[in-house]
Amino acid sequence: MENGNNKKFWINMRRDSGELRLIIAILFCIVAVFFGFLGFLLIKQGVMGEWSIVSSFRGWTLYFTSISPGLVVFIFAVIILVYGLPKTLKNL
C-alpha cells in the first residue's frame, strides 16, 4: 500500500516537499519584486491619475480618490508577500 503523503507531484518532488515550498516562495518573491519595481518606476515618473473608487461592504464604505497608480501597484506587491505567500505555503 502506498502512503498518501508519498505521491509524486512533479518529477521527483512530492506535494509536501520542501523543494516545492521553496519554488513557490521564490516565484511569489519574483512577482512581488516585479510589482514593487513597477510601482517604484510609476512613482518616480510622477504618473498621476484622476479617478475614484467607492466600495461598500457590510455597512462600511471605502473611498479611494486620486491615489498614485504607482502606490497602488506597490501596495499590491506588499499584499502578495504579506498575505498571499503565507496563506499559500500553509495550504500545501
Phi and psi in degrees as GROMACS dihedral restraints (atoms count N, CA, C in turn):
[ dihedral_restraints ]
;  ai    aj    ak    al  type     phi  dphi    fc
    3     4     5     6     1   -94.6    20    10
    4     5     6     7     1   142.5    20    10
    6     7     8     9     1   -79.3    20    10
    7     8     9    10     1   138.2    20    10
    9    10    11    12     1   -62.2    20    10
   10    11    12    13     1   -23.9    20    10
   12    13    14    15     1   -80.0    20    10
   13    14    15    16     1   -14.1    20    10
   15    16    17    18     1   -98.6    20    10
   16    17    18    19     1    14.7    20    10
   18    19    20    21     1   -67.7    20    10
   19    20    21    22     1   138.6    20    10
   21    22    23    24     1   -73.8    20    10
   22    23    24    25     1   136.9    20    10
   24    25    26    27     1  -107.2    20    10
   25    26    27    28     1   -51.2    20    10
   27    28    29    30     1  -152.4    20    10
   28    29    30    31     1   120.8    20    10
   30    31    32    33     1    51.0    20    10
   31    32    33    34     1  -112.8    20    10
   33    34    35    36     1  -106.9    20    10
   34    35    36    37     1    23.7    20    10
   36    37    38    39     1  -107.6    20    10
   37    38    39    40     1   127.8    20    10
   39    40    41    42     1   -83.9    20    10
   40    41    42    43     1   161.2    20    10
   42    43    44    45     1   -64.1    20    10
   43    44    45    46     1   -31.2    20    10
   45    46    47    48     1   -98.3    20    10
   46    47    48    49     1    17.6    20    10
   48    49    50    51     1   -79.6    20    10
   49    50    51    52     1   156.7    20    10
   51    52    53    54     1   -70.3    20    10
   52    53    54    55     1   -28.7    20    10
   54    55    56    57     1   -64.1    20    10
   55    56    57    58     1   -39.3    20    10
   57    58    59    60     1   -65.8    20    10
   58    59    60    61     1   -42.1    20    10
   60    61    62    63     1   -62.5    20    10
   61    62    63    64     1   -38.4    20    10
   63    64    65    66     1   -64.8    20    10
   64    65    66    67     1   -44.8    20    10
   66    67    68    69     1   -62.0    20    10
   67    68    69    70     1   -43.8    20    10
   69    70    71    72     1   -65.6    20    10
   70    71    72    73     1   -41.4    20    10
   72    73    74    75     1   -63.1    20    10
   73    74    75    76     1   -41.5    20    10
   75    76    77    78     1   -64.5    20    10
   76    77    78    79     1   -42.8    20    10
   78    79    80    81     1   -63.6    20    10
   79    80    81    82     1   -42.7    20    10
   81    82    83    84     1   -61.1    20    10
   82    83    84    85     1   -42.8    20    10
   84    85    86    87     1   -65.4    20    10
   85    86    87    88     1   -39.3    20    10
   87    88    89    90     1   -62.5    20    10
   88    89    90    91     1   -45.8    20    10
   90    91    92    93     1   -64.7    20    10
   91    92    93    94     1   -43.0    20    10
   93    94    95    96     1   -65.4    20    10
   94    95    96    97     1   -41.3    20    10
   96    97    98    99     1   -65.0    20    10
   97    98    99   100     1   -38.7    20    10
   99   100   101   102     1   -60.5    20    10
  100   101   102   103     1   -49.0    20    10
  102   103   104   105     1   -64.4    20    10
  103   104   105   106     1   -40.5    20    10
  105   106   107   108     1   -62.6    20    10
  106   107   108   109     1   -41.6    20    10
  108   109   110   111     1   -66.6    20    10
  109   110   111   112     1   -41.5    20    10
  111   112   113   114     1   -62.6    20    10
  112   113   114   115     1   -41.3    20    10
  114   115   116   117     1   -62.1    20    10
  115   116   117   118     1   -42.2    20    10
  117   118   119   120     1   -60.8    20    10
  118   119   120   121     1   -44.3    20    10
  120   121   122   123     1   -63.9    20    10
  121   122   123   124     1   -39.7    20    10
  123   124   125   126     1   -65.0    20    10
  124   125   126   127     1   -40.8    20    10
  126   127   128   129     1   -66.3    20    10
  127   128   129   130     1   -42.5    20    10
  129   130   131   132     1   -63.7    20    10
  130   131   132   133     1   -37.6    20    10
  132   133   134   135     1   -74.7    20    10
  133   134   135   136     1   -14.5    20    10
  135   136   137   138     1    77.6    20    10
  136   137   138   139     1    29.3    20    10
  138   139   140   141     1   -67.9    20    10
  139   140   141   142     1   126.8    20    10
  141   142   143   144     1  -127.2    20    10
  142   143   144   145     1   149.0    20    10
  144   145   146   147     1  -137.0    20    10
  145   146   147   148     1   147.6    20    10
  147   148   149   150     1  -103.2    20    10
  148   149   150   151     1   103.0    20    10
  150   151   152   153     1  -157.8    20    10
  151   152   153   154     1   168.5    20    10
  153   154   155   156     1  -149.7    20    10
  154   155   156   157     1   148.7    20    10
  156   157   158   159     1  -125.9    20    10
  157   158   159   160     1   128.5    20    10
  159   160   161   162     1  -123.1    20    10
  160   161   162   163     1   124.5    20    10
  162   163   164   165     1  -133.0    20    10
  163   164   165   166     1   139.8    20    10
  165   166   167   168     1  -120.4    20    10
  166   167   168   169     1   136.0    20    10
  168   169   170   171     1  -149.9    20    10
  169   170   171   172     1   115.2    20    10
  171   172   173   174     1    50.0    20    10
  172   173   174   175     1    48.0    20    10
  174   175   176   177     1    85.7    20    10
  175   176   177   178     1    -7.3    20    10
  177   178   179   180     1   -97.6    20    10
  178   179   180   181     1   141.0    20    10
  180   181   182   183     1  -118.5    20    10
  181   182   183   184     1   130.7    20    10
  183   184   185   186     1  -115.9    20    10
  184   185   186   187     1   128.5    20    10
  186   187   188   189     1  -118.9    20    10
  187   188   189   190     1   126.2    20    10
  189   190   191   192     1  -119.7    20    10
  190   191   192   193     1   124.6    20    10
  192   193   194   195     1  -134.2    20    10
  193   194   195   196     1   123.5    20    10
  195   196   197   198     1    51.0    20    10
  196   197   198   199     1    40.7    20    10
  198   199   200   201     1   -81.3    20    10
  199   200   201   202     1   148.5    20    10
  201   202   203   204     1   -61.1    20    10
  202   203   204   205     1   130.2    20    10
  204   205   206   207     1   -59.2    20    10
  205   206   207   208     1   -32.7    20    10
  207   208   209   210     1   -64.2    20    10
  208   209   210   211     1   -37.4    20    10
  210   211   212   213     1   -66.9    20    10
  211   212   213   214     1   -38.8    20    10
  213   214   215   216     1   -63.6    20    10
  214   215   216   217     1   -45.1    20    10
  216   217   218   219     1   -64.3    20    10
  217   218   219   220     1   -39.1    20    10
  219   220   221   222     1   -66.1    20    10
  220   221   222   223     1   -38.5    20    10
  222   223   224   225     1   -64.0    20    10
  223   224   225   226     1   -38.5    20    10
  225   226   227   228     1   -60.5    20    10
  226   227   228   229     1   -38.5    20    10
  228   229   230   231     1   -62.8    20    10
  229   230   231   232     1   -42.2    20    10
  231   232   233   234     1   -66.2    20    10
  232   233   234   235     1   -40.5    20    10
  234   235   236   237     1   -62.7    20    10
  235   236   237   238     1   -40.3    20    10
  237   238   239   240     1   -59.6    20    10
  238   239   240   241     1   -45.5    20    10
  240   241   242   243     1   -75.2    20    10
  241   242   243   244     1   -41.8    20    10
  243   244   245   246     1   -81.1    20    10
  244   245   246   247     1   -37.8    20    10
  246   247   248   249     1  -104.3    20    10
  247   248   249   250     1   -46.7    20    10
  249   250   251   252     1   -72.4    20    10
  250   251   252   253     1   -45.1    20    10
  252   253   254   255     1   -63.3    20    10
  253   254   255   256     1   -51.0    20    10
  255   256   257   258     1   -63.1    20    10
  256   257   258   259     1   -36.5    20    10
  258   259   260   261     1   -66.2    20    10
  259   260   261   262     1   -40.6    20    10
  261   262   263   264     1   -68.0    20    10
  262   263   264   265     1   -44.8    20    10
  264   265   266   267     1   -65.5    20    10
  265   266   267   268     1   -33.5    20    10
  267   268   269   270     1   -67.0    20    10
  268   269   270   271     1   -34.7    20    10
  270   271   272   273     1   -82.5    20    10
  271   272   273   274     1    -2.0    20    10
